[in-house]
């Protein structure tokens, strides 16, 4: 999965170097990362019914304005009854 993120950032870099609008590139990169995180979240079996966990994007990423070398600001919201061990099973 790290290669998915690297590929998305590489695509954003190419778009910027080609003169594309920075806001459009940031929105597209955010959408690409959304898709990758959905895949990751579904791969580990983290559906809300099973473990009561939600993944929430915050900061620039949450606004859909992810810059190519920005970090991902994520919030994991969970039911207080969910144990840490359950989150990583």
Contact map, one row per residue, 1 for C-alpha under 8 A:
11111000000000000000000000000000000100010000000000000000000000000000000000000000000000000
11111100000000000000000000000000000000000000000000000000000000000000000000000000000000000
11111110000000000000000000000000000000000000000000000000000000000000000000000000000000000
11111111000000000000000000000000000100000000000000000000000000000000000000000000000000000
11111111100000000000000000000000100100000000000000000000000000000000000000000000000000000
01111111110000000000000000000000000000000000000000000000000000000000000000000000000000000
00111111111000000000000000000000000000000000000000000000000000000000000000000000000000000
00011111111100000000000000001001100000000000000000000000000000000000000000000000000000000
00001111111110000000000000001000000000000000000000000000000000000001100000000000000000000
00000111111111000000000000000000000000000000000000000000000000000000000000000000000000000
00000011111111100000000000000000000000000000000000000000000000000000000000000000000000000
00000001111111110000000011011000000000000000000000000000000000000001000000000000000000000
00000000111111111000000000000000000000000000000000000000000000000001000000000000000000000
00000000011111111100000000000000000000000000000000000000000000000000000000000000000000000
00000000001111111111000010000000000000000000000000000000000000000000000000000000000000000
00000000000111111111110010000000000000000000000000000000000000000000000000000000000000000
00000000000011111111000000000000000000000000000000000000000000000000000000000000000000000
00000000000001111111000000000000000000000000000000000000000000000000000000000000000000000
00000000000000111111100000000000000000000000000000000000000000000000000000000000000000000
00000000000000111111110110000000000000000000000000000000000000000000000000000000000000000
00000000000000010011111110000000000000000000000000000000000000000000000000000000000000000
00000000000000010001111111000000000000000000000000000000000000000000000000000000000000000
00000000000000000000111111100000000000000000000000000000000000001000000000000000000000000
00000000000000000001111111110000000000000000000000000000000000000000000000000000000000000
00000000000100110001111111111000000000000000000000000000000000000000000000000000000000000
00000000000100000000011111111100000000000000000000000000000000011111000000000000000000000
00000000000000000000001111111110000000000000000000000000000000011100000000000000000000000
00000000000100000000000111111111000000000000000000000000000000000000000000000000000000000
00000001100100000000000011111111100000000000000000000000000000000111000000000000000000000
00000000000000000000000001111111110000000000000000000000000010011100000000000000000000000
00000000000000000000000000111111111000000000000000000000000000010000000000000000000000000
00000001000000000000000000011111111100000000000000000000000000000000000000000000000000000
00001001000000000000000000001111111110000000000000000000000000000000000000000000000000000
00000000000000000000000000000111111111000000000000000000000000000000000000000000000000000
00000000000000000000000000000011111111100000000000000000000000000000000000000000000000000
10011000000000000000000000000001111111110000000000000000000000000000000000000000000000000
00000000000000000000000000000000111111111000000000000000000000000000000000000000000000000
00000000000000000000000000000000011111111100000000000000000000000000000000000000000000000
00000000000000000000000000000000001111111110000000000000000000000000000000000000000000000
10000000000000000000000000000000000111111111000000000000000000000000000000000000000000000
00000000000000000000000000000000000011111111111000000000000000000000000000000000000000000
00000000000000000000000000000000000001111111111000000000000000000000000000000000000000000
00000000000000000000000000000000000000111111110000000000000000000000000000000000000000000
00000000000000000000000000000000000000011111110000000000000000000000000000000000000000000
00000000000000000000000000000000000000001111111001000000000000000000000000000000000000000
00000000000000000000000000000000000000001111111101101000000000000000000000000000000000100
00000000000000000000000000000000000000001100111111111000000000000000000000000000000000000
00000000000000000000000000000000000000000000011111111100000000000000000000000000000000000
00000000000000000000000000000000000000000000001111110000000000000000000000000000000000000
00000000000000000000000000000000000000000000111111110000000000000000000000000000000000000
00000000000000000000000000000000000000000000011111111000000000000000000000000110010001100
00000000000000000000000000000000000000000000001111111100000000000000000000000110010000000
00000000000000000000000000000000000000000000011100111110000000000000000000011110000000100
00000000000000000000000000000000000000000000000100011111000000000000000000011100000000000
00000000000000000000000000000000000000000000000000001111100000000000000001111000000000000
00000000000000000000000000000000000000000000000000000111110001000000000001111000000000000
00000000000000000000000000000000000000000000000000000011111011000000000111100000000000000
00000000000000000000000000000000000000000000000000000001111111100000000011100000000000000
00000000000000000000000000000000000000000000000000000000111111100000000010000000000000000
00000000000000000000000000000000000000000000000000000000011111111110000010000000000000000
00000000000000000000000000000100000000000000000000000000111111111100000110000000000000000
00000000000000000000000000000000000000000000000000000001111111111000000010000000000000000
00000000000000000000000000000000000000000000000000000000011111111100000000000000000000000
00000000000000000000000001100110000000000000000000000000000111111100000000000000000000000
00000000000000000000001001100100000000000000000000000000000111111110000000000000000000000
00000000000000000000000001101100000000000000000000000000000110111111010000000000000000000
00000000000000000000000001001000000000000000000000000000000100001111110000000000000000000
00000000100110000000000001001000000000000000000000000000000000000111110000000000000000000
00000000100000000000000000000000000000000000000000000000000000000011111000000000000000000
00000000000000000000000000000000000000000000000000000000000000000111111100000000000000000
00000000000000000000000000000000000000000000000000000000000000000000111110000000000000000
00000000000000000000000000000000000000000000000000000000100010000000011111000000000000000
00000000000000000000000000000000000000000000000000000000111111000000001111100000000000000
00000000000000000000000000000000000000000000000000000011110000000000000111110000000000000
00000000000000000000000000000000000000000000000000000011110000000000000011111000000000000
00000000000000000000000000000000000000000000000000001111000000000000000001111100000000000
00000000000000000000000000000000000000000000000000001111000000000000000000111110000000000
00000000000000000000000000000000000000000000000000111100000000000000000000011111010000000
00000000000000000000000000000000000000000000000000111000000000000000000000001111110000000
00000000000000000000000000000000000000000000000000000000000000000000000000000111111000000
00000000000000000000000000000000000000000000000000000000000000000000000000000011111000000
00000000000000000000000000000000000000000000000000110000000000000000000000000111111101100
00000000000000000000000000000000000000000000000000000000000000000000000000000001111111100
00000000000000000000000000000000000000000000000000000000000000000000000000000000011111110
00000000000000000000000000000000000000000000000000000000000000000000000000000000001111111
00000000000000000000000000000000000000000000000000100000000000000000000000000000011111111
00000000000000000000000000000000000000000000010000101000000000000000000000000000011111111
00000000000000000000000000000000000000000000000000000000000000000000000000000000000111111
00000000000000000000000000000000000000000000000000000000000000000000000000000000000011111
